[in-house]
């Protein structure tokens, strides 16, 4: 079982050896108890008639430290497994050569691992999550650079919360950028503006690295909105993070304690 703890959602993936079995999501909640997490995971598995006893190991990638005590203990109590945690010192197969490698979030490392070992390098990995991250890995598997921008939902929340007469809207692409009402004008600004941001950042990364051949791989919850609307993204892989977590597990399972 692979567990990807993000600021908004926890995504759970299940693998049978190298075969991807399924995925589930739940809202990240730092106030849940270990029992709540354990029971919820068991319930999710039961919806697919998966025998909990068949799960032999668990690995967690997390960017939310406050959740880890309850989540880890829930897994220990209900799955009878001590999970492996992706943290500094774990083997990834990627060389992180930023100014301070320890600052790089586990989620970004998992994305880069999945992208590099599945699609090769150089690659630009875009994760459309709570924040939108752009990570560059070169042809030698070196994580060289990163860009972080507000996620599209954060942008939407800022828009309606800071302007008294603007409503909270659903994020979707309107039929035309030539909007004729408040809601579609906000949707047009958010979605088309975000497309423009993605295209420009990808262009600048390729220019400054000199690697115009870099593959661009998108993942994350909002990627499905942006990916169809731009030629700047080559591949959409919604389970990239979970695949990267599984690859890291494979590299470390022999040394797990």
DRENMITI-877167 format. One record per residue: x, y, z of N, C-alpha, C in turn; residue in one letter. Coordinates in steps of 0.02 Angstrom, whole numbers, padded with zeros to 5 digits, always signed. Example, Ala and Ser with C-alpha at 12.3 -4.5 7.8 and 13.67 -1.06 7.14 Angstrom:
2
+00660-00284+00390+00615-00225+00390+00660-00165+00390A +00642-00112+00354+00684-00053+00357+00645+00002+00394S 
This chain:
257
+00042-00060+00000+00000+00000+00000+00044+00062+00000X +00030+00108-00045+00065+00172-00047+00017+00226-00023X +00042+00271+00019+00000+00325+00047+00034+00392+00034X -00001+00435-00001+00025+00502-00017-00016+00554+00020X +00014+00583+00072-00021+00631+00114-00007+00702+00090X -00057+00733+00060-00050+00802+00037-00087+00850+00083X -00081+00914+00070-00113+00964+00112-00190+00961+00107X -00215+00939+00050-00287+00937+00039-00315+00866+00045X -00282+00818+00013-00307+00749+00012-00253+00699+00031X -00276+00642+00055-00233+00583+00063-00253+00534+00009X -00204+00513-00032-00218+00466-00085-00185+00399-00068X -00224+00347-00073-00200+00280-00057-00199+00239-00121X -00143+00206-00135-00137+00162-00193-00119+00092-00171X -00142+00043-00208-00128-00026-00192-00095-00060-00251X -00041-00095-00237-00004-00130-00289+00000-00205-00273X -00008-00246-00324+00005-00318-00319+00069-00330-00359X +00125-00335-00323+00191-00333-00354+00197-00268-00393X +00204-00269-00459+00209-00207-00497+00143-00186-00530X +00091-00225-00518+00026-00210-00549-00014-00162-00504X -00037-00107-00534-00076-00058-00498-00148-00084-00491X -00170-00091-00428-00236-00121-00415-00291-00069-00411X -00279-00015-00375-00331+00036-00367-00308+00094-00324X -00349+00144-00321-00333+00205-00283-00395+00232-00249X -00384+00263-00191-00438+00293-00153-00414+00361-00126X -00461+00405-00113-00444+00471-00085-00487+00487-00025X -00457+00523+00023-00495+00551+00077-00466+00619+00094X -00507+00661+00126-00485+00729+00143-00433+00725+00200X -00381+00764+00194-00331+00768+00247-00360+00804+00307X -00358+00772+00364-00387+00800+00425-00339+00785+00483X -00306+00836+00508-00256+00827+00561-00289+00811+00628X -00355+00815+00633-00389+00803+00697-00416+00732+00703X -00409+00691+00652-00432+00622+00657-00387+00582+00705X -00417+00534+00738-00379+00491+00783-00351+00431+00743X -00308+00394+00776-00280+00334+00743-00335+00284+00727X -00384+00278+00771-00440+00233+00758-00481+00255+00698X -00492+00319+00692-00530+00344+00634-00494+00329+00569X -00429+00341+00567-00390+00326+00507-00389+00251+00492X -00378+00211+00544-00376+00139+00534-00442+00112+00508X -00497+00131+00540-00563+00107+00518-00579+00131+00448X -00561+00193+00432-00576+00220+00366-00538+00182+00312X -00475+00168+00324-00435+00130+00275-00465+00060+00265X -00483+00027+00320-00514-00040+00315-00579-00036+00275X -00619+00016+00287-00682+00024+00251-00671+00034+00177X -00621+00075+00159-00605+00086+00088-00586+00021+00054X -00545-00018+00087-00524-00081+00057-00583-00130+00049X -00628-00129+00097-00686-00173+00094-00731-00158+00035X -00731-00095+00013-00774-00077-00045-00752-00113-00108X -00689-00135-00110-00662-00172-00167-00651-00246-00150X -00680-00268-00094-00673-00337-00072-00600-00359-00066X -00559-00314-00040-00487-00329-00032-00475-00352+00040X -00446-00410+00046-00430-00439+00111-00371-00402+00142X -00383-00370+00199-00331-00330+00231-00269-00372+00247X -00279-00436+00261-00224-00480+00279-00175-00491+00221X -00197-00476+00160-00154-00484+00102-00105-00426+00093X -00117-00372+00129-00071-00314+00125-00010-00329+00167X +00047-00331+00134+00109-00352+00167+00152-00293+00190X +00142-00235+00161+00184-00179+00181+00150-00113+00162X +00172-00059+00193+00145+00008+00182+00203+00057+00180X +00200+00105+00134+00249+00159+00131+00212+00225+00126X +00235+00275+00163+00200+00340+00167+00246+00396+00144X +00219+00439+00101+00249+00503+00084+00203+00557+00112X +00231+00604+00150+00188+00654+00182+00221+00722+00183X +00179+00773+00171+00201+00843+00180+00162+00876+00236X +00128+00835+00277+00087+00860+00333+00110+00825+00397X +00161+00852+00431+00189+00818+00490+00138+00805+00545X +00090+00851+00554+00042+00845+00609-00004+00785+00604X -00007+00755+00546-00053+00699+00536-00019+00632+00549X +00047+00632+00551+00083+00569+00547+00074+00524+00608X +00071+00552+00667+00064+00511+00727+00001+00469+00723X -00055+00501+00709-00119+00464+00706-00121+00416+00648X -00097+00438+00590-00100+00395+00531-00056+00333+00539X +00005+00343+00562+00051+00287+00571+00024+00238+00622X -00001+00263+00677-00027+00219+00729-00092+00184+00708X -00132+00217+00667-00191+00185+00640-00173+00126+00596X -00121+00134+00555-00098+00080+00512-00069+00023+00554X -00031+00040+00606-00003-00012+00649-00059-00052+00683X -00111-00018+00708-00163-00051+00746-00209-00093+00703X -00226-00068+00643-00278-00100+00603-00250-00143+00546X -00188-00130+00525-00158-00172+00473-00101-00214+00501X -00082-00199+00564-00028-00236+00597+00038-00230+00558X +00050-00170+00531+00110-00157+00491+00142-00092+00515X +00207-00093+00524+00244-00031+00536+00263-00002+00469X +00235+00056+00450+00248+00082+00383+00318+00111+00375X +00343+00107+00314+00404+00141+00295+00387+00214+00280X +00429+00261+00301+00416+00332+00290+00469+00360+00243X +00447+00398+00193+00494+00431+00148+00520+00494+00183X +00584+00494+00200+00615+00549+00237+00688+00553+00217X +00724+00606+00238+00794+00612+00220+00833+00549+00236X +00875+00527+00189+00916+00468+00198+00889+00407+00162X +00825+00409+00141+00797+00352+00106+00824+00350+00034X +00832+00291+00007+00858+00284-00061+00803+00298-00112X +00819+00342-00160+00769+00360-00211+00793+00347-00282X +00858+00343-00292+00884+00337-00360+00893+00403-00395X +00872+00457-00361+00877+00525-00388+00928+00564-00346X +00971+00602-00379+01017+00647-00344+00986+00716-00338X +00975+00739-00277+00944+00805-00267+00999+00856-00258X +01005+00901-00307+01059+00950-00306+01031+01021-00305X +00984+01032-00259+00961+01100-00245+01005+01129-00189X +00996+01192-00172+01039+01223-00121+01031+01187-00053X +00970+01167-00036+00959+01131+00026+00913+01072+00012X +00942+01014-00003+00901+00956-00021+00849+00936+00031X +00863+00950+00095+00816+00931+00148+00751+00971+00145X +00752+01028+00109+00692+01069+00102+00644+01041+00050X +00667+00996+00008+00625+00970-00046+00574+00922-00017X +00510+00936-00030+00457+00895-00002+00457+00824-00030X +00434+00777+00011+00431+00707-00009+00387+00698-00071X +00334+00739-00076+00288+00733-00133+00324+00749-00199X +00367+00799-00197+00404+00818-00258+00454+00765-00277X +00487+00736-00227+00535+00683-00241+00500+00623-00273X +00442+00605-00246+00405+00548-00274+00383+00561-00346X +00361+00622-00360+00342+00641-00428+00401+00633-00476X +00458+00659-00455+00518+00658-00498+00542+00586-00508X +00541+00546-00456+00561+00476-00462+00516+00440-00513X +00450+00449-00505+00404+00417-00552+00415+00440-00623X +00422+00506-00632+00431+00533-00700+00496+00509-00732X +00550+00511-00694+00616+00494-00723+00620+00420-00741X +00598+00377-00696+00606+00306-00708+00552+00276-00754X +00498+00312-00765+00447+00289-00812+00458+00321-00881X +00470+00386-00882+00471+00423-00945+00541+00446-00966X +00589+00443-00920+00657+00464-00937+00668+00539-00926X +00730+00561-00936+00747+00631-00928+00782+00656-00989X +00786+00722-00997+00762+00772-00950+00685+00776-00950X +00659+00797-00892+00587+00802-00886+00569+00860-00839X +00511+00889-00854+00481+00939-00810+00417+00908-00783X +00414+00904-00717+00356+00872-00686+00313+00927-00654X +00250+00930-00674+00203+00979-00647+00151+00943-00606X +00146+00961-00542+00096+00932-00498+00046+00985-00479X -00015+00977-00504-00069+01025-00492-00105+01006-00428X -00077+01025-00371-00107+01010-00306-00128+01073-00271X -00123+01073-00204-00138+01133-00165-00095+01191-00190X -00030+01177-00198+00015+01221-00236+00028+01186-00302X +00047+01224-00352+00068+01194-00415+00144+01196-00417X +00174+01138-00425+00247+01133-00424+00273+01112-00493X +00329+01142-00511+00364+01126-00574+00434+01103-00554X +00451+01040-00567+00516+01013-00547+00553+00988-00609X +00617+01006-00612+00658+00986-00669+00709+00933-00650X +00709+00877-00686+00758+00824-00676+00794+00814-00743X +00860+00811-00741+00897+00807-00804+00905+00735-00828X +00941+00726-00882+00948+00660-00913+00988+00611-00870X +01023+00637-00820+01062+00594-00775+01026+00578-00710X +00964+00599-00705+00926+00587-00644+00943+00635-00588X +00964+00695-00605+00980+00746-00555+00922+00795-00550X +00894+00801-00490+00841+00849-00476+00876+00917-00467X +00868+00960-00518+00909+01021-00522+00874+01084-00497X +00810+01090-00509+00776+01154-00497+00702+01143-00486X +00671+01192-00452+00600+01187-00435+00568+01256-00437X +00505+01257-00458+00464+01318-00458+00400+01301-00421X +00378+01348-00378+00316+01337-00340+00270+01397-00350X +00207+01383-00367+00159+01437-00375+00094+01419-00339X +00052+01469-00324-00012+01453-00291-00053+01406-00335X -00085+01357-00304-00128+01312-00342-00189+01349-00368X -00222+01319-00417-00280+01352-00448-00337+01361-00397X -00344+01314-00350-00396+01322-00299-00379+01378-00251X -00314+01384-00233-00293+01440-00190-00307+01506-00225X -00294+01510-00290-00308+01571-00328-00382+01587-00327X -00423+01535-00337-00495+01545-00336-00520+01568-00268X -00494+01536-00215-00515+01555-00147-00495+01628-00131X -00435+01647-00153-00413+01716-00141-00458+01766-00178X -00479+01747-00237-00520+01792-00278-00587+01807-00245X -00623+01754-00225-00689+01766-00197-00687+01790-00125X -00635+01771-00087-00632+01790-00016-00608+01862-00007X -00571+01888-00055-00544+01955-00048-00584+02008-00086X -00633+01986-00124-00676+02033-00161-00748+02020-00140X -00778+02067-00104-00841+02056-00070-00898+02035-00116X -00899+02058-00178-00955+02045-00222-00943+01986-00270X -00887+01951-00262-00874+01894-00305-00892+01829-00270X -00925+01783-00304-00948+01721-00273-00894+01667-00272X -00905+01616-00232-00864+01556-00233-00888+01514-00292X -00842+01495-00336-00862+01463-00399-00832+01393-00406X -00862+01354-00451-00833+01291-00470-00779+01304-00523X -00722+01271-00516-00668+01281-00564-00679+01237-00625X -00695+01268-00680-00702+01233-00744-00692+01282-00801X -00674+01256-00858-00662+01300-00916-00729+01320-00947X -00742+01385-00954-00804+01406-00988-00798+01393-01063X -00855+01396-01097-00856+01382-01169-00815+01432-01208X -00811+01493-01182-00773+01546-01217-00738+01590-01167X -00682+01618-01187-00648+01667-01144-00686+01733-01143X -00731+01742-01192-00771+01803-01196-00832+01797-01150X -00819+01799-01085-00870+01788-01035-00920+01846-01033X -00983+01829-01015-01036+01879-01013-01071+01882-00947X -01044+01848-00896-01071+01854-00829-01015+01844-00779X -01029+01858-00716-00977+01858-00665-00944+01789-00656X -00985+01737-00652-00957+01670-00640-00912+01648-00697X -00935+01653-00759-00893+01631-00814-00833+01676-00824X -00839+01740-00806-00781+01784-00811-00726+01763-00762X -00747+01742-00701-00699+01717-00653-00668+01651-00676X -00711+01607-00702-00685+01543-00727-00636+01554-00785X -00652+01600-00829-00608+01614-00885-00540+01641-00861X -00543+01687-00813-00481+01715-00787-00438+01663-00753X -00470+01620-00713-00433+01569-00677-00403+01517-00724X -00445+01488-00767-00422+01431-00807-00376+01455-00863X -00397+01504-00902-00355+01527-00957-00292+01561-00931X -00299+01596-00875-00240+01626-00844-00190+01574-00821X -00217+01519-00794-00173+01465-00770-00140+01429-00828X -00176+01420-00882-00146+01390-00942-00087+01433-00965X -00097+01498-00966-00043+01544-00986+00017+01539-00940X +00003+01534-00875+00058+01528-00826+00098+01465-00838X +00063+01409-00848+00097+01345-00860+00141+01349-00922X +00113+01376-00976+00150+01379-01039+00212+01423-01032X +00207+01478-00995+00264+01523-00989+00318+01493-00945X +00298+01462-00888+00348+01432-00844+00385+01375-00878X +00348+01333-00914+00379+01278-00951+00428+01306-01003X +00407+01357-01039+00450+01388-01089+00514+01414-01058X +00509+01449-01001+00568+01478-00969+00615+01423-00942X +00587+01369-00915+00630+01315-00890+00669+01285-00949X +00635+01274-01004+00669+01246-01063+00722+01294-01089X +00707+01358-01089+00756+01407-01113+00818+01408-01069X +00809+01411-01003+00866+01419-00957+00906+01355-00949X +00875+01297-00959+00912+01234-00956+00942+01217-01024X +00915+01248-01077+00937+01231-01144+00910+01165-01169X +00863+01135-01131+00836+01070-01149+00764+01078-01175X +00759+01097-01237+00692+01105-01267+00659+01038-01282X +00698+00984-01273+00672+00917-01284+00644+00886-01220X +00645+00923-01165+00622+00896-01101+00548+00876-01106X +00533+00816-01083+00463+00794-01080+00429+00832-01023X +00366+00847-01032+00327+00881-00980+00272+00834-00958X +00275+00814-00894+00227+00766-00867+00185+00801-00814X +00120+00795-00820+00075+00827-00772+00040+00775-00729X +00029+00792-00666-00009+00750-00620-00045+00795-00571X -00083+00766-00525-00119+00806-00475-00191+00818-00495X -00231+00837-00445-00303+00841-00452-00329+00887-00507X -00296+00944-00518-00320+00992-00567-00287+00985-00635X -00243+00937-00642-00209+00927-00706-00259+00910-00761X -00312+00875-00744-00361+00854-00795-00397+00914-00826X -00397+00971-00792-00428+01032-00820-00380+01066-00868X -00316+01069-00850-00267+01107-00888-00238+01066-00946X -00224+01003-00935-00190+00961-00985-00222+00962-01054X -00288+00956-01060-00318+00954-01128-00315+01021-01165X -00297+01075-01129-00302+01141-01158-00236+01171-01181X -00182+01132-01175-00117+01160-01194-00072+01107-01224X -00031+01128-01272+00019+01084-01302+00084+01082-01262X +00087+01122-01208+00148+01125-01168+00157+01062-01127X +00103+01025-01115+00107+00963-01075+00104+00903-01121X +00153+00859-01115+00157+00800-01158+00117+00740-01131X +00119+00731-01065+00091+00671-01035+00051+00689-00973X -00007+00659-00964-00046+00666-00902-00047+00598-00868X -00019+00594-00809-00016+00531-00771-00045+00544-00702X -00109+00528-00691-00142+00544-00627-00115+00505-00568X -00081+00449-00580-00055+00408-00524+00021+00411-00520X +00051+00463-00547+00124+00468-00549+00154+00466-00479X +00125+00502-00431+00153+00505-00364+00153+00436-00331X +00097+00400-00339+00092+00334-00308+00143+00286-00339X +00153+00292-00405+00202+00249-00439+00273+00265-00414X +00286+00330-00404+00352+00350-00377+00363+00324-00307X +00311+00326-00265+00316+00299-00197+00331+00225-00200X +00297+00188-00244+00309+00116-00250+00381+00102-00272X +00408+00142-00318+00477+00133-00340+00526+00145-00282X +00512+00194-00241+00555+00207-00183+00551+00149-00134X +00491+00122-00125+00484+00064-00081+00526+00006-00107X +00523-00007-00172+00561-00062-00202+00636-00055-00189X +00661+00007-00188+00732+00018-00177+00752+00008-00104X +00704+00013-00059+00720+00013+00012+00692-00046+00051X +00653-00089+00021+00619-00142+00058+00666-00191+00091X +00725-00201+00062+00772-00249+00091+00806-00222+00154X +00803-00155+00163+00837-00126+00221+00788-00098+00272X +00722-00112+00262+00672-00087+00309+00683-00116+00378X +00675-00075+00430+00682-00099+00499+00616-00089+00535X 
